[in-house]
Amino acid sequence: KYGAVKDNILELEVILFNTKKITAKEYILDSQEYNNLIKEHSWVIELVDLIKSNKEIILKKRIGVTKNSSGYNLIALAEGINNNILDLAKLFIGSEGTLGLITEAKLPLYDKPKKTATMLLYFKDIQEIGEGVKDILKTKPSALEIMDNNTLNLLGRNKFNIPFDAKVMLLVEFDQDPIEDKILEVKQLTKKYKLCEEIAVAFEKEAQDNLWKARKAIYPTLYKYGDKKKPINFCDDVVVSAEYLPALIKYLDEIFKSYNVPVAIYGHIGDGNAHINPLLNISDPEEFKKMVDLSHQIHHEVITKFNGSICGEHGDGRVRAEFLEDMYGSEIYSLFKQVKNLLDPNKIFNPDIKITTKKFTEHIDFERLEKQCATCGKCNSVCPVYDVTQDESNSARGWFHILTDKDYSYENSKRAVNACVNCKNCATICPAGVDVSELILEKRFEHPNKFTELIFRFQQNEKAFSIATTFMGATQPLWDNQLIRPIIEKLTKPILKAIAPTARLPKEMILPKISSTTLREKYAHLTEESGKKGNVAYFHGCAANYLENGIGESVINVLSRNGIEPVLPKQRCSGTPILTYGNKDIAMENARLNIDSLSKYDKVITSCASCNLMLKEYVKYTEGDNEYHKKAEILHDKISDISEFVFKELDIKPPKGYQQSKKVTYHSSCHLRAAGITKEPKEVIKNIPGVEFVEMRDSERCAGGAGSFIIKNYDQSKEIFWRKKRGVEESKAEIVTTSCPACEIQLRDGLSKDIEVKHVIKLLSDAYDEDKF
């Protein structure tokens, strides 16, 4: 609907080989602006002359596809010159950095669609797809995706409720009115085709995500295939005219079967663009040869039989460069080389990319390909440390390659091992299922922190630790003030260096209020020790027990008002902060105690995101211990976050609510998302009478508190928090909620005092209590 990226570029700022800058955009030939351009950049005259003198040859080489990013876009230049326009942006976009360094891009903005609808269709006969797509394209969908029979098999038909007689799956999306009419039109147009079942239609995001679930599961599934095979993208981006796509899929199915190579084929069928992902172990010489043979055969057939392009979206790079001359012929390829020489005479921009005679098999990094990481960089896009450092060696992807390097040593890589905040965002987003934070924890386990070990051992003595915390809570007004805090910061700084060189207890930081009475003392009658029995256990964790944040009281209040009196079972710290400092032995001692204690209950409620995730991860950490591993697997399915329990399982008695409307936003905790809980907290908020829910920008970005990271590196923690602060302030919310007690500390410390910070369950609990209106 919106066209290719190259059709949406208004201007580019480019640094050339001679260090001069140029604005690449549309210039009217012979205009004053154009004349000024050629005075400063004389090579433009040569470029225009080259295109003009070869215009007929260039235009004859139009390929009958809707998108093509192979070679240099001389066709667009020739068409523009025919209309007295030189559009330099069309030359640089898609050039893959081989002609200049692009520093800025100016793009148009479109109004965000007010609503969307998704349709899911299963075809029994692949031969009907060509005509079916033609019909659907008449309705002008905003997206049209295809998955072939092989891909559906690889994904698992049972897992995604895919009909066994489906040969092709189509996903259709609309984002422009009249949506309902378009849906009816698609249903009418496809009545003549053999569909496996009634067309599924979704208007709400959750239902739409469900329809897209199989499509988004492709990469994670392929990377977990096994047998040392992984998706190798050597022919992944071919494009043909849409009516040829069924024939192309048939051809690809046959050729991969003849080589006995599993393959997933999917893509943007409206454009005739097929993404081909064969599964190979190219460390095996036989499989390596298969890759080379398949690459040559498939690209040759796409060019000669299907009159298509070897590259629709992803660029030629090294993988497809050797086929460029076959596709365009020697005359056009010679023009490509002349353009390259004109703009990059010293061959400094991306050498051996696009314009090269080297085979794609030269200098393959087998070591990297054998690793699970696909180097796509999605982890970097959500890594809070990379967000503020913009340093590859200080990023999730960078850490992965540092820690898996064959020459890794702790002494040389200590900075990388200690830099991660353990937010788990890398694991949540990674299509290959790589958990960089877990890899880092494993390195920390090899070098546990001796200072934190003393603290966590002391914490295991619940009675002594409770006396210490309640004493600190009772005396907090005496030491947590402007007079004493600077002294405390100075005195504790040398001690905290045992955690990290940057660790300190900043005098300006708003500390959480420590309770002078623990939650277990306040609700002694609910504790297991008092003889309390029941089916529902509340794993309150450390924060609700020792801090005066009202979370534990709110959980008990909400459950009690709905007929459930929870048991406070025997428990220790779930283990997240303990593992963070490498003290795995202590964490596993706590895990075994918690597993034994919680296993006797039918349901275990948590109110801390990190506790919820950690309790579920006992399954992973008990591997090799058959007894506790089995118990952990059973326990896993009993665990619910309080918002999840309220929304999904509790027939909740509605609260009276707030008499004055409250504008509320939600900060999504990293660990709660990692635990698979995303929508439930927001649904609880939305269903509270008197609450106006507003979604904030960057709601899923890490807030930077990360447990004790706020102490470990306060300055960087605040840099990370900047995005979150901006999002909250832009939302104009009066209350910001979260499901993570540690995030609460960061939010209170970094936000204006005018903005109230509450746990989601406290927001609900307060709505029950008339005196809190």
N, C-alpha and C positions, 0 to 999 in steps of 0.2 A: 504493500500500500504506500509506504513512504519512500520507496525506491532504495537504491544502493547508497552506501556512505558517500561514494564519489559524487553522487547527485545532490548531496546535502552539504557540500563544502563550499562556503562562500569565499573564504580567504585562508591562505597559509602564510606563516612567517617562516622563511627558510634561510639557513646559513649556507653559503656556497663554498666551493673548494678554495676560493681566494679570500675567504673570511668575510666577504661582503654579505649583507642581508638583502633579501628581496621579498616583496609582498607578492605572492603568487595568487592571482585572481583574474577576472575577466578584464582585458584591455581592448578598447576599440582601436583597430589598426589606423595609424596615421593621426590619431588624436594627440593633443598636447601631452596627455598623461603617458601615452605610449612612447612619444618622442623623448620624454624625460627618462623613461625606463631604459631605452636603448642607448642613451648617452652614458648611463652609468653601467649598463650591462650589455656590452656589444655582442656577446654570444647569442642574445635573443634574435638579432638580425640573421645570424647564421641558422638558427633553429627554424625561423619562419621561412627562410629561403629553401631549407632542406625539405620542409613539409610541402611547400608550394610546388617545388620541382618534382615531387614524388606523390602528389596528391591522388592521381588516378590509381596508382599501384596500391596505395594505402587503403583507399575506399573500397577497392575490389576485395580486400581481405576481411570485410565485415563477416563475423560469424553469427549464424542464426540462433543466438541465445540471448536471454534477457539480462544476463550479467556475466562479466568476464574480467578477471583481474590478472590475466596472464600477459606478460610483456609490458611494454610502455604504451600508454593510451594515445597512440598517434592518430587513431581514427577520430577521437573527440577533437584533437587539435585540427585535423584536416577539415572536419565538418564546421568547426568554429571559424576557421580562416575563410571558408566558403561564404560565411555570413559576416566577414570583415571583423571577426573577434578572435583574439588570442586568449584562451583560458588556460593560464599556466598552472592553476590548481589541479586541472585534470592530468597534467603531466606528472606532477609530484605525488599525487595521491595514488597509492598502489605501486609506487616505485621502490618500496621496501628499503628506503634509506640509502639507495645506491646513487642518487643524484644530488643529495643535499641533506642537511640536518634540519628537520622540521621542529620548530620550537613552540609554535602556537597554531591553533586552528580556530576559525570562526565558523560556527554552524547556526542554522536557523533553529528557533524553538517552536514547537507545536503544542497546542493545548493538550493537556493530558486527557485521555478519554474519560468521560464521566461514568461510563459503564461498559462492560465487556461481556461477551458470551462465548462459551466454548462448546464445540460439538465433537463427538467421538464416533467414528464410523469404522466398521470392520467389513472388508470386502472378501467374498469367497473366491473371486476370480481376478487374478492380477491383470488379465487382458482387458478388464473393464475399467481399469484405473485411468488410462489415457483419456477416454471420453468422459469419465466421471469428473476428473479434474477440470477438463474444459468447461463442463457444466457449472461446477462450483465456482470457478473463476469469474463467471458471469455475475455472481453476487458480490464481487469485490471484497473478499475477506482480508483481514489485516495479517493473518498468518495461516499457512497451509503446510502441515508437516506430514511426512510419511515414515513408516517403519515396515520393513519387509518381513517375510515369513521367517527367515533365519534369525533376525533380531528378536522377534517375538518368542522364538524357541529358546534363544540364549537367555532372555530375561526370565523366562519361566511363566508358562501360561496359567498355571494354578495360582501362582503368587500374585498375579495382577488381574485375575479373572478374565483372561483373554480366551475367546472362543477357540476351540480346537480346530475348527474348520476355517479360521481366518487366515488368509494369505497375505493380506495387507491391512495396516491400520492407518487411518487418516485422522488428523486433528485439525479442526477448522476453528478459527477465532475471528470474531467480529468486534469492532470497537466504534462503529459509527451507526447512528440511527438511519432508517428504522430497523433495529436489530431483530425484533420479533418477526417482521416481515421477511427478512433475509433468512432466518431460520426456517420459516415455513416454505420459502422458495427452495432451499437446499433439500428439505424433506420431499418436496414435490418432484424436483429434478432427479433425485436419486431413487425414486420408486421403481424405475425400470432396471435397476442393477440388483445383483444377487448379494444382499447384505446378510451378515450372520445373525444380527439381532436388531432390535429397534435402536435408532440413533439416540445416544445419550446427549443431553443438553444441560449445561450448568451456567448459572448467572452469578452465584456467590463465589467469593474467592476460595473458600475451603473446598467447595464442590469442584471448582475449576482445577485447583491444585491436584485433586484426586484423579481427574481425567488426564492430567499431564504427568502423573506419577511415573508411569512406565517410561515415557520419553526421557524424563530426567534421571532415570535409573540406569541408562545405558552405560555410561562411563564407569560408575562404581561396579556394575556387574561385570564388565569386560576386564577390569583390573583385578577382579577376584576369581578369574576363570581357573587359574591353577596351571599345573604342568609347565611352569616357567614361561608360559605364553602370556603375552600382553598385547594390547592394540598397537600396531605399528602403522603410522600414518605416512605411507609412501605413495598412495593413490587416492587420497581421502577427499578430494574436492572437485571431482569432475562435474561438468555441467553440459547438458544437452537440451535441445528444444523439448518442451514439456511433453509433447505427444510421443517422443521417443523414449521417455523414461521407463515405461513398462518393459520395452524391448531391452533397454540397458540393464534393468534389474534382472531380467531373465538371463541375459548373457553373463552377468557377473555371478549369478547363482551357479550357472553351469561351469564356469571356469574355476571358481573356488572349490567346487565339489571335485573337479577333475584333479586338482592339486591336493585334495584332502585337507583344506585349510578352513577352519571355522571363521565366519565373517558376519559382521553386523552392517546392514545397509539402511541408512535413514537420511533424512534431509528435507530440503525445502522444495516440495514437489511443484509448487506454483512457478518456480523459477527453473525447474528441471535440474536442480542442484543435488547431487548425491554425495553423502559422506560415507566413505567406505572404510571400515575398520577391521582388517584381518587380524587374527590372533596368531602370533608367531613367536618362537624363541629363536631370534636371529644369532644367538651364540652357537647354535647348532648349524654346522656348515650346510647341511641339506636344506634346512629351513631358510637359511640366508640365500641360497640359490633360488629357492621358490620365490622369495621376495623380489629378487632381481628380474627373474623371468616374468612374474606377474606384472611388475611395474611396466616393463616394456610392452607386453601384450595389451594390457588394459589401456594405456595411454595411446598406443597405436590405433586400437579399435575406436576409441572415443574420437580421435581426430579424423580417421578415414571412413569408418562405417557410419558413425553417428553425426559427423560434421559438428562436433562439439568442441568445448574448450577443456584443457587439462586443469584449469583452475578457475573456479567461480568466485571464491571469497578469500582464500587463505594466502594467496601469493605464491610465486614460483619458488622462491628460496633456493636452496641447494637441491632439494628433492626433485623438482620438476624442471630445473633450468636446462638440463641436457635435451629436453624434448621441445624446447621453444622453437628451434629452427624447423623441426618436423611439422610443427603446427602452422607456422606463418610462412614458411618458405625462405629461401636464401636472400631474396631481395629485401623483404621486410626485416629479417634478422640483421642484415647489414645496416639498415637504418637504425635499429636498436643500438648496435655497437657504435654508430656514429654519434647518436645522442649521448650515450654513456661517455664517450671520449670528449665530447663537447663540454659536458657539465662536470666531468670528473677526470680530467686529463692525467692526474697523478695516481689514479686508482686508490684513493684513500677512503671512499665511502663503501662500506660493506663489500669488500672484495670477494669474488667467487659466489656472489648472490645474483641470481637472475641471468646475468650475462657472463657465462663461463662455459668452457668446454670440459670441465672436470665432471667425472661421474659422481652420482650422488652417494655411491658406496665408499668414496675416499674419505679417510679420517673419521669414520664412524666412532663415536664414543661408546664403546660397548659397555664400559663400566657404568656409565650413566643410564643406559638403556636397561641394564639389568636391575636397576633400583626401581622401587615401587613408584617413586615420585615421577609425575609426568612433566614437571617444570612449568606448568601452565601459569603459575603465579596467583591463583585464586586465594591461596593462603595469605600471601602478602597483602592482598586487598583488604583483609579483615584483621591483620596482625596489628595490635595497638602500638607495639614498640616500633615497627617499621613505619607506621603512620606518622610518628613524630621524628624519627631519625632519618628516614628516606635513605637508608644504608642497607644494601643487600646482605652484608655480613651481620646485620642486626635485624634480620627478618626470619620468618618461619621457614621460607624456602632456603635461605642462606644457611640457617642453622642445620637444616636437614643435610645439606651437602657437606658442611663442615664435620658434622658428627658421624657421617657414614663414609667419609673419605678413608681410603686404605691406610693413610699415614696419620690418622687421628691420634692425638694424645691429649690427655686432660690438661696438662700444663700449658700447652699451646692454645687450647680451646676453652680455657676456663671462663673467659668473658662471655662466650656464646652460651655455655652451659648455665651461667647464672643470670642471663639477661631476660629469659622468658618469664612472663607473668602467669603462665599456666591457665590461660583463659579458655582454652579448648576450641577457639574459633577456627583454627586451622583444621582440626579434625571434623568439625561440623560442616565445613564448606568443601573439603577436599573430595573431588570426584573419584580419586583412587583409594580413598579411605585411609590416607596417611595421617597419623596423629603425631605431629612433631613434638608437642608438649610431652607426650608419653615417652618419646625417645630421649628427650632432655631429662625427664625424671629418672630414667634408667641410668643415665650418666651421673646424676646426682646421688643415686643409691650407692654408687661405687665410692663416693666421697661424702658421706653424711656429715652434716654440720654438728660439731661437738657441743656447741653452746646451746642450740635449740634442743638437742637431745636431753640436756639437763632440765630444761623447761618442761618438755613433754613427759619426762619421767616423773617430775613433780606433779604434773597434772593428773597422772594416773592414780595418785593418792587423793581421791575425791574429797575426803574430809579436810585434809590439810590445805588443799588448793581452794576449797570453798571458804575456809576461814580467812585465807589471804585475800581473796577477791572481795569478800564482804567487808573486810577491814578497809580495803582501798576504797570501796564504795561509800562507806560511812565517813571516811576522812577526805573524800574527794574535794569538797569545798575548801579545805585547808591548803591543798597543794595544787589544785587545778585553777590557778588564777594568774593574773598578769604579773604579779610580784614573784611567784615561785617558779612558774613554768620556764623562764629563761635559765634559771639555775638548774632545773631538772634536765633541760636539753644539754647543757654544758657537761653535767655530771654523767649522763647516760651515753653521750656520744662515743667515748672510748670503749664502753661495754658493747654497744650496738655494732661496732665495727666487726665484731665476731660474726655478725649476720652478713654484712656487706660493707665495703668501704664508704658507700654513700648513705648508709643507714643513720637515721637520727629521729628524735621525737621532737618535731618542730614546735616551737613555742606558740606559733600562730595557728596551729592545727586545732580544730574543734574536736576534742576527744569525745567518744561515746560515754554516756553516763553508766558507771558501774553500779550494779544494784547492791544495796546493803543487806538484801535477803535474796537468796537464790530462788528460782522458780520451784525447785523441788521442796524447798522449805515452806514456801507460800502454799503449795498444794500437796502437803505431806500426805493427806488422806488419799491422794490419787496415785501415790508411788507404789511400785511393786513391793517395796520393803514393808509397807504398812499392811500388806495382805490384799490390796486391791486386785480384783479380778475383772476380766472383760475380754472382748474380742478385738477391740481397736486400741492400738498402742500409738502414743505420740512420742516420736523421736525428736526431742526439742533441740538437741545439739548444744554447743557451747554458748552461742550468742544469746539465745532465748533464756538460758539458765543463769548466766552471769551478768548480762547487761539489762539496764532499765529501759528497754525499747518497746515494751508492751506486746511483743509478738506472741510469746507463750501464753500470756493471759488472754489474748484475742482468740487464739486457736481454741483454747478450752472454753471460752465464752460462746463462740459460734457453734461448736459441737454440742455443748450443753443445751443451748437454746433449741437445738434440733434433735434432742433426745438421745445424745451420745455422751457418755461420761468416759473420757479416754483414760487409759492406764499410762502412767509415766514409768516405763520399764527401766531396769538397770541398764546403764549405757555409759559409754566413753566417747570421746571425740571420734567422729566418723573416720578421720584420717587425712582429709585433704591438706590441711596446713602441715601436717607431719610429713607427708610424702613430698611436699613442696621443698622441704629442706633436706631431703634424702634419708630421713630416719625411718626406713621401711620396716625394720624389725618391730619398732614400737607400734607403727600403724597396723601391722598384721596381728599383733597381740590384741589391740583394740578391736580389730575386725572380728577375730574369733569370739571375743566376749560378746560383741554386739550381735553376731549371727546366732549364737546360742540363746541370747536374751530375747531377740525379736522373733525367732522362728515359731514360737508357740502362739503367736497372734494371727488372726485372719487378715488384718489390715494394719499397715504401718504408715502413719501420717508424718510428713516432714513439713517444716516451714522455712527451711534453709536450702537454697538451691544447691550449694556445694555438698551438703549432707545427702540430699536426694541422689545426686550423681554418684557420690562415693559409695553409698549403700548398694546401688545398682552395679557398680564396678567391682564389688567384692567377687563377682563371678570371674572376672578376669584375673584378679590378684590371688585367687585361691586355686588356680590351675596347678595341677600336680599334687594337690591335697584332696584326694577323692572324697573324704568325709565332708569337709567344709565346702568343697566345690558344689557338691549336690545340694547341701543346705542353702548355699548362696543362690543357686539357680531357683530354688523354690521361693526364697525370700524376695528375689528380684521382682517377681510378679505381684507381690503383696504391697509394694511401696507406692505411695501416692503423695504428690505435693498437695498441700491443703487446698489450693485453688482448683487443682485437678479433681480432688475428692468432692469438693463443694459443687463444682459444675457438672461432673459426670455421674457421681454415684449417690449424692445426697439429695433427697427430695426436700429441698431447703424451704424452710418457713421464711417468707419474704420479710426483710426488715422494714421498719416504718420509713427509714431513709432520712435524708437531710431536708429540712424545711426550706433552707436557702440553697439554691442551685450552686454546685461546686464544679469548677472546671478541673478535670483530672487527666493527667497523662501517665504513661507507663514506661519505665526503663526496663528493658528486657535483659534479664541476667544471662551472662554467657553460659554458666554452668547449668542453668535450667533448660536452655535451648539444647545444650549438649546431652541433657537427659531426655530430650524428645518432647519437652513441654513448651509450647509456644502460645497457643490461642487461649488456653483456659484462664490465666490471670486476667486477660483483657475482657473475657466474657463475664467473669465475676464482677469486674468494675462496671461494665456497661449495664448490668442488671440491678445495680443498686439505685433505688429511687432517689431522685434529686442530684444525680451525678451526670455531668456532661463530659463524655470521654472525648479526648482529642489525641490523635496520633502525633507523636513528635518526630522531627527529623532525626535520623541516626539513632533511633530507639534501640537498635540491636548492636550499636558500637559498644565496645568495652568501656566502662567508666574509669578504669585505671586504678581502682582501689585494690582489687585482686588480693583480698585478705590482708596480709601484712606488707604487701608491696608498697602501700602508702607510707610505711615506715622505712622500708628497705631503700626506696628511691623516691622521696617525696616530690622532688622537682619534676622528674619525668612523669610521675603519677599525675601531677597537675597539668602537664602538657597534654597528656592523653585525655584528661577530663575536659579540655577546652571544647571539643566537639559536642560532648554531652551537655555542657552548660549552655552552649548556643542553642541546641535543640530544645531544651526545657524552656529557655527564655523566649524563643520564637513561638512556642506553643501557647504562651500566655496562661499557662495552667497555674492554678492556685495551689494544687497539690500534685506532687510527683510521687508515684508509687513504684514499688519494686517487690521482688520475691526473694531478695538476697540481703541478709543483715549486713554483710560487709559492704555491699553497694550503698546501703543506707548511710553508713559512716562517711563514705566518699561524697555522696550527694549533700549531706548536711554540712560537710566541711567546705564544699565548693560553691554552693548556691547561696543566693541572698536569703536572709532570715525571713523575708516576706513570703517565701515559697516553702510550704509545709512538706515534709518528707515522711511518708508512711509506708509500711508494709501493706500489701494488698489485703491481707486478712485483718489488719487493724482498721483499715478503711471500712471493711464490711462489719466488723465488730462494733465500731463506733456508730454505724448506722442503726444498730439494734438498740443502742443505749440512748434514751431520751435526753439524758443530761449532757450528752456530747454534741447535741445539735448546735 
